[in-house]
Every structure is written in C-alpha cells, then in structure tokens.
Amino acid sequence: MSLLTKDLNEIRKVGIETLTKELGPVATAYFIRQFDMGKGDYTTERDELLRDISTMEDFKSELKAMNRKE
C-alpha cells in the first residue's frame, strides 16, 4: 500500500514511528512540540490562577486544599 492511499491516522502513525526510530522518543516529543502553538492566553490564565497566591505558604495552603477536595 502506498503512502498516498493511507488515511491521515496511518500517515501520522508511520511518521511518529519513523521519527522515534531516528531521533528517539525525547527528541521526537521536542520536534512535535515545535508545531503546537497551543491555545488561549497563558499570561492571563496564569494571572487568574495565581491571583490569590503571592507567597510559597499561600501556594502550599492552596495545594493542600485542592488535595482535600479530591
């Protein structure tokens, strides 16, 4: 079966297998991350997430509270 007749999932699978074989798993992950721009506004989301956390003690308290909720 030629590459042109394969569906996109098969092409993606073969591509990742080839990259992993040639580069190794870590370098493959770094390579793929180059093409993912992500979404959203990191700075705004971070500011909102950390709005009430200004010290390490605040962070530890928030983390403990989150663990209690689980």
Secondary structure in CASP SS format (residue, H / E / C, confidence):
PFRMAT SS
TARGET T0000
AUTHOR 0000-0000-0000
METHOD secondary structure of the structure
MODEL  1
M C 1.00
S C 1.00
L H 1.00
L H 1.00
T H 1.00
K C 1.00
D C 1.00
L H 1.00
N H 1.00
E H 1.00
I H 1.00
R H 1.00
K H 1.00
V H 1.00
G H 1.00
I H 1.00
E H 1.00
T H 1.00
L H 1.00
T H 1.00
K H 1.00
E H 1.00
L H 1.00
G C 1.00
P H 1.00
V H 1.00
A H 1.00
T H 1.00
A H 1.00
Y H 1.00
F H 1.00
I H 1.00
R H 1.00
Q C 1.00
F C 1.00
D C 1.00
M C 1.00
G C 1.00
K C 1.00
G C 1.00
D C 1.00
Y H 1.00
T H 1.00
T H 1.00
E H 1.00
R H 1.00
D H 1.00
E H 1.00
L H 1.00
L C 1.00
R C 1.00
D C 1.00
I C 1.00
S C 1.00
T C 1.00
M H 1.00
E H 1.00
D H 1.00
F H 1.00
K H 1.00
S H 1.00
E H 1.00
L H 1.00
K H 1.00
A H 1.00
M H 1.00
N H 1.00
R H 1.00
K H 1.00
E C 1.00
END
